[in-house]
Amino acid sequence: KFLPLAKAIATELRWLPSGDSLAAENLLLGKAKNTWTRTFALANAVAQAYEWQLNPTQQCVRPFYCVAQLRKVEDLQPPEGGW
């Protein structure tokens, strides 16, 4: 299920100028299982894009660094209908 996200990340990285940044965010809200699943899918997608970067026969991804960070969100309002 993470392959479409990995392709989207790779596509964005390919067209970014060298040295630019790409942010992928994940809300750590909701049921623990859902939060874990979203985080796992995002981590797998970034890992797959990284593997494509290392593959010398398929230079489809520009070299990149991966940084993870937790950020506290203030005043987050639930969407209509709830989470």
Backbone as JSON, one array per atom type, in Angstrom:
{
  "sequence": "KFLPLAKAIATELRWLPSGDSLAAENLLLGKAKNTWTRTFALANAVAQAYEWQLNPTQQCVRPFYCVAQLRKVEDLQPPEGGW",
  "N": [[0.81, -1.21, 0.0], [2.12, 1.16, 0.28], [3.51, 1.82, -1.99], [2.39, 3.63, -4.02], [2.68, 6.06, -2.6], [5.47, 6.1, -2.26], [6.25, 6.37, -4.94], [5.18, 8.89, -5.46], [6.72, 10.46, -3.72], [9.28, 10.01, -4.81], [8.89, 11.14, -7.34], [8.43, 13.84, -6.71], [10.91, 14.44, -5.54], [12.58, 14.11, -7.72], [12.02, 16.31, -9.37], [12.61, 18.5, -7.85], [14.8, 21.28, -7.32], [18.32, 20.88, -6.77], [19.28, 20.66, -3.4], [16.93, 21.68, -2.34], [13.99, 21.23, -0.22], [11.73, 18.64, 0.83], [8.76, 18.01, 2.43], [7.09, 15.56, 4.31], [4.29, 14.85, 6.07], [2.73, 13.45, 8.99], [-0.04, 12.98, 10.94], [-0.15, 12.32, 14.36], [-2.5, 11.36, 15.59], [-5.6, 9.95, 16.71], [-6.68, 6.5, 16.76], [-4.34, 4.19, 18.17], [-3.5, 2.05, 16.55], [-4.13, 2.97, 13.95], [-2.52, 5.26, 13.81], [0.01, 4.08, 14.02], [-0.01, 2.52, 11.66], [-0.17, 4.48, 9.62], [2.25, 5.85, 10.08], [4.09, 3.78, 9.69], [3.63, 3.19, 6.97], [4.46, 5.61, 5.78], [7.17, 5.68, 6.53], [8.07, 3.36, 5.2], [7.62, 4.13, 2.55], [9.43, 6.28, 2.21], [11.79, 4.85, 2.66], [11.72, 3.12, 0.44], [11.96, 4.96, -1.68], [14.52, 5.82, -1.11], [15.95, 3.43, -1.58], [15.58, 3.25, -4.34], [17.11, 5.4, -5.06], [19.67, 4.47, -4.51], [20.03, 2.47, -6.37], [22.02, 1.77, -9.02], [21.35, 1.27, -11.69], [18.98, 2.47, -12.12], [18.53, 5.49, -12.11], [16.51, 7.34, -10.95], [15.91, 8.97, -8.88], [16.85, 11.85, -7.19], [19.76, 12.38, -5.15], [19.2, 12.39, -1.61], [18.68, 13.54, 1.81], [17.34, 12.15, 4.76], [15.27, 13.25, 7.32], [13.77, 13.03, 10.45], [11.27, 14.26, 12.62], [9.52, 15.19, 15.55], [6.72, 17.23, 16.04], [4.92, 19.5, 17.92], [1.56, 20.28, 17.58], [-0.35, 23.09, 17.85], [-3.61, 24.11, 18.77], [-5.16, 22.43, 17.06], [-7.85, 21.68, 15.13], [-10.51, 19.34, 14.94], [-11.69, 17.81, 11.91], [-14.9, 18.35, 10.27], [-17.25, 16.06, 11.37], [-15.48, 14.61, 12.79], [-12.45, 12.75, 13.75]],
  "CA": [[0.0, 0.0, 0.0], [2.96, 2.35, 0.34], [4.18, 2.05, -3.27], [1.99, 4.9, -4.64], [3.29, 7.16, -1.85], [6.89, 6.09, -2.6], [6.36, 6.93, -6.28], [4.92, 10.33, -5.35], [7.91, 11.07, -3.09], [10.36, 9.96, -5.8], [8.59, 12.11, -8.4], [8.69, 15.18, -6.18], [12.36, 14.61, -5.37], [13.21, 14.2, -9.04], [11.82, 17.62, -9.97], [13.09, 19.57, -6.97], [16.18, 21.7, -7.53], [19.26, 20.33, -5.8], [19.38, 21.43, -2.17], [15.6, 22.03, -1.82], [13.43, 20.31, 0.78], [10.39, 18.07, 0.66], [8.23, 17.59, 3.74], [5.98, 14.61, 4.35], [3.81, 14.91, 7.45], [1.8, 12.44, 9.46], [-0.62, 13.33, 12.23], [-0.11, 11.25, 15.35], [-3.77, 11.43, 16.31], [-6.51, 8.85, 16.42], [-6.39, 5.22, 17.4], [-2.92, 3.82, 18.11], [-3.28, 1.19, 15.39], [-4.15, 3.81, 12.76], [-1.32, 6.09, 13.85], [1.14, 3.21, 13.71], [-0.11, 2.12, 10.27], [0.21, 5.64, 8.78], [3.68, 6.1, 10.27], [4.79, 2.66, 9.05], [3.53, 3.37, 5.52], [5.3, 6.74, 5.4], [8.57, 5.25, 6.67], [8.36, 2.43, 4.11], [7.66, 4.88, 1.3], [10.72, 6.99, 2.16], [12.83, 3.83, 2.51], [11.7, 2.65, -0.94], [12.55, 6.02, -2.49], [15.97, 5.77, -0.84], [16.47, 2.27, -2.3], [15.64, 3.61, -5.76], [18.25, 6.32, -5.2], [20.92, 3.7, -4.46], [20.1, 1.54, -7.48], [22.77, 2.46, -10.07], [20.76, 1.07, -13.01], [17.73, 3.21, -12.19], [18.79, 6.79, -11.49], [15.28, 8.11, -11.07], [15.73, 9.8, -7.7], [17.97, 12.72, -6.84], [20.24, 12.08, -3.78], [18.52, 13.17, -0.57], [18.85, 13.19, 3.2], [16.05, 11.95, 5.44], [15.27, 13.76, 8.69], [12.48, 12.83, 11.13], [11.13, 15.17, 13.75], [8.2, 15.33, 16.15], [6.36, 18.63, 16.19], [3.64, 19.67, 18.62], [0.64, 21.14, 16.85], [-1.23, 23.84, 18.74], [-4.94, 24.51, 18.28], [-5.6, 21.6, 15.95], [-9.29, 21.48, 15.16], [-10.92, 18.16, 14.2], [-12.54, 18.11, 10.76], [-16.32, 18.09, 10.48], [-17.49, 14.63, 11.4], [-14.48, 14.0, 13.69], [-11.29, 12.06, 13.21]],
  "C": [[0.85, 1.26, 0.0], [3.61, 2.69, -1.0], [3.7, 3.33, -3.98], [2.6, 6.12, -3.92], [4.79, 7.24, -2.15], [7.11, 6.69, -3.98], [6.14, 8.44, -6.27], [6.12, 11.05, -4.74], [9.06, 11.11, -4.09], [10.14, 10.98, -6.91], [8.87, 13.52, -7.92], [10.18, 15.43, -6.03], [13.06, 14.8, -6.7], [13.13, 15.62, -9.61], [12.25, 18.78, -9.09], [14.5, 19.98, -7.37], [17.09, 21.13, -6.44], [19.37, 21.24, -4.59], [18.03, 21.85, -1.59], [15.09, 20.94, -0.89], [12.05, 19.83, 0.37], [9.94, 17.6, 2.03], [7.08, 16.62, 3.54], [5.55, 14.52, 5.8], [2.81, 13.81, 7.73], [1.27, 12.87, 10.82], [-0.6, 12.11, 13.15], [-1.34, 11.33, 16.23], [-4.62, 10.24, 15.91], [-6.12, 7.6, 17.18], [-4.92, 4.85, 17.19], [-2.62, 2.97, 16.88], [-3.22, 2.01, 14.1], [-2.92, 4.7, 12.68], [-0.1, 5.27, 13.46], [1.15, 2.85, 12.23], [0.3, 3.26, 9.34], [1.7, 5.92, 8.87], [4.51, 5.02, 9.58], [4.78, 2.81, 7.53], [4.42, 4.51, 5.04], [6.77, 6.36, 5.47], [8.96, 4.28, 5.55], [8.45, 3.14, 2.77], [8.98, 5.63, 1.15], [11.86, 6.0, 1.98], [12.88, 3.31, 1.07], [12.29, 3.69, -1.88], [14.06, 6.05, -2.32], [16.61, 4.6, -1.58], [16.57, 2.55, -3.8], [16.8, 4.54, -6.02], [19.55, 5.55, -5.28], [21.1, 2.77, -5.64], [20.8, 2.22, -8.66], [22.16, 2.3, -11.47], [19.49, 1.9, -13.2], [17.9, 4.55, -11.46], [17.58, 7.7, -11.62], [15.07, 9.07, -9.9], [17.01, 10.58, -7.42], [18.45, 12.35, -5.43], [19.56, 12.98, -2.75], [18.91, 12.68, 0.81], [17.46, 13.05, 3.82], [16.2, 12.4, 6.88], [13.87, 13.56, 9.25], [12.43, 13.71, 12.36], [9.69, 15.15, 14.25], [7.93, 16.8, 16.36], [5.01, 18.7, 16.86], [2.79, 20.67, 17.85], [-0.3, 21.79, 17.85], [-2.55, 24.14, 18.04], [-5.37, 23.72, 17.06], [-7.08, 21.3, 16.11], [-9.65, 20.22, 14.37], [-11.78, 18.55, 13.01], [-13.99, 17.82, 11.08], [-16.57, 16.59, 10.41], [-16.5, 13.9, 12.28], [-13.34, 13.33, 12.96], [-11.73, 10.74, 12.71]]
}
